[in-house]
Amino acid sequence: MSRTTLSERGDAPAADGGQDGGGPDDGGSGPRRALPPVALVLTAGAGALLSVGAFLGLYVRPTSDDWCALWKARDLGVLGITGDFYLTQNGRVTNAFLTGLLYSDGMLGPSLLPAFLVVTLGVGLYLLGRAALRALRLPFPRVAALTATLVVEALLFFAGTRPYQALLWAPATVSHTLPSVVGVWAVLSAVAAARSRRRWARSAAVGAAVLLGAAIGMLSEPFVAMSGLIAVAVGVLCLPQFGRTRDRFVPTWCAAWCLGLLIGLVLLSTSPGARWRRAQRPEAPLSLAEVRETLGDWYRIWETVGGQWAYAGALAAGVLLGLAVAFAAPGPSPDRKGPAPDRPDRKDAPPGRKDASPAREGTPPDEPEGPRSPSPDGPPSRGTFLVAVALPVPLIALGSLVAAYGLRGGYGPGGWTYARTWTSFLVPFLLALCGYGAWLGHRIGRRLVRAPTTGGGRAAGLTVLVVTGAVAVASLTALVLPVRTLTTKTVARSIAWDRQDVRIRSEAAAGRREVTYRPLLIGGLAEPFFTEVYADDWAAHCAAAYYGVERLVRP
C-alpha cells in the first residue's frame, strides 16, 4: 500500500522533506500507518449496522399512528389529510402533507423511508464535515471522515432507548429525524451560495431559508427550538464586526431561517387543530413547582443519555478524524542546523528595487509591524475559537430544556420518556462530541508529527490510537445486541402481521362487520385495545377504518 493511502493525505500537499506534514522520521509515522486499518474496520462495522437498519424498512408493518395515516391518505388524499390535520388534529400542516405523500401508496413509502434517512443524513453530514474542514483551511481525510459520519449515524439510530421509533416508525422519523436532515442540507445550500459569491445564488439561498424554516415550523416544535438557538448564535458570531466574515450573508441567512421558523410557528399555533389539541390538555400556569418539575424531567433525560456509554464512540471517532487531519496537513520541516535559506536583503537587492521579502507576506514594506485583525480567510482568532468551542454546551442544554418543557405540557409528567423527540438535540450533541474529539485528536496528532522518532514518542502515539480505536469499536459492539433484537422483533412481527392481515381481509371481503384482531406490540407503541374503553381506543377505530369494518374485537 502506498504512503499516500496510508496517510489519508486528502487535498493537502506534503511538507518539504517528508510526507503528510512531517519528515520520514517524525514521531507520528507509526500511528499514521496504523490509522487507516482502524478507520476501515470502524467504517465497515458502522456501515453494516446501518445497512441492517435500512433493510429492516422492508419488514415494517402498520402500528399506532400508521393505522390512521393509512386510511386517511387512502380515503382523503394528500390535501384531505393536510386539511384534517390543520382543522381537527394539531395544525402541523407540513407533517400532514408529508404523511399524505408517504402513505399514498400504502406502506411502500414507510418501507423505503429508513434507507432514505440513512443515505441522506449520512451524505449530508459527510459534506458538512468537508465544508467545516475547508473553512478552517485543513485537509479532508476522506476515509476518517466517512468513519466519523457512519459512527455518529449508528449511535443516533441505535444507541437510544427507542431504536424502532428513531429509524423505522415513519410518524416519528417524519416529525423528529427528517427535520435534522433538512437542516443539514439547508446549511450546505447556504455554504454553496456563500462560496459562489453570486448575488442571485445568495438571494435564492436566503429565500429558501425562509420557506424551509416556515415548513419546519409546522413540522417539529423541538427542532424549531434547537435550530433557532443555533441560528441565532451563529448569526451573531458571524457578524462582520467580529472580523470573521467580509459581509452579512451568514447573519442574513440565519435571520431568514429564524423568520421562517417564526412564521411556521404562528401558523401552527393559531390553527383550529392546535386550539383543539390545547383544549384537550389545558396548560397549567407557569409556577415554581412547574419549573422544578420541568428541570427534573430535563435531568432525567440527560441521566438517560449519559447512562449510555456507547455515545463515547462519537468522541473517539472525532479523535481519529483529528489525528487523520493532523497527519495529512502540511507542517514544518524537521529542524535544520545551519544557515537559513538564501534570501536577498537590502544591500544585495537589485538596484532600484526594494526589499522583496517583507516581514509578513502581503504586508506593504512601509506598513509598521503590529497586531492585525483576523482575516476572514484565515484560521479563527483565539477568542472566536474559544467562543465556538464553548457555545454547543449551553445551546444544547437550553434546546433540550425547551423540549422537556414542551413534552411535559403536551404529554404530562411522563412526557420526557418520549425519546423519539430527543433527536432534535441528540444530533447536535453527537456532532459536538465528534467535534471536540476532532479538536483533541488534531492537537495530539500535530504534537506527534513534530516529535522526533523515538521509541517513547512512537509508543505514545500508538497507545493513543489503540485506546481511541478500542473505545470506538466497543461502542459499535454495544449496538450489536440492540440491532439484533430490533431485527428479530421486526421480522417476527411482520410475519405474524401478514398472516393476520390475510385473514382479516378475507373476512372483510366475505361481509363480516366485526373482525378479531390480536395486538402485535413493537417499539413501545400503541396498538388496538391499548385502552379498556373502546370509545377512547383511537388505534382500534383507525384500524377498523383501514380494513373497512365497523369494529375490531379481542381474540
Salt bridges, closest charged atoms under 4 A:
ASP11 OD2 - ARG134 NH2 3.56
ASP11 OD1 - ARG142 NH2 3.12
ASP20 OD1 - ARG9 NH1 3.29
ASP20 OD2 - ARG32 NE 3.64
ASP26 OD2 - ARG32 NH2 3.43
ASP75 OD1 - ARG74 NE 2.84
ASP84 OD2 - LYS72 NZ 2.81
GLU221 OE1 - ARG92 NH2 3.30
ASP247 OD2 - ARG202 NH1 2.81
GLU290 OE2 - ARG408 NE 3.48
GLU293 OE1 - ARG408 NH2 3.77
ASP297 OD1 - ARG300 NH2 2.59
ASP297 OD2 - ARG408 NH1 2.93
GLU369 OE1 - ARG360 NH2 3.58
ASP377 OD1 - ARG137 NH2 3.88
ASP377 OD2 - ARG246 NH2 2.25
ASP498 OD1 - ARG61 NE 2.87
ASP501 OD2 - ARG505 NE 3.05
GLU507 OE2 - ARG503 NH1 3.33
GLU507 OE2 - ARG512 NH1 3.69
GLU527 OE2 - ARG493 NH2 3.52
GLU550 OE2 - ARG513 NE 3.91
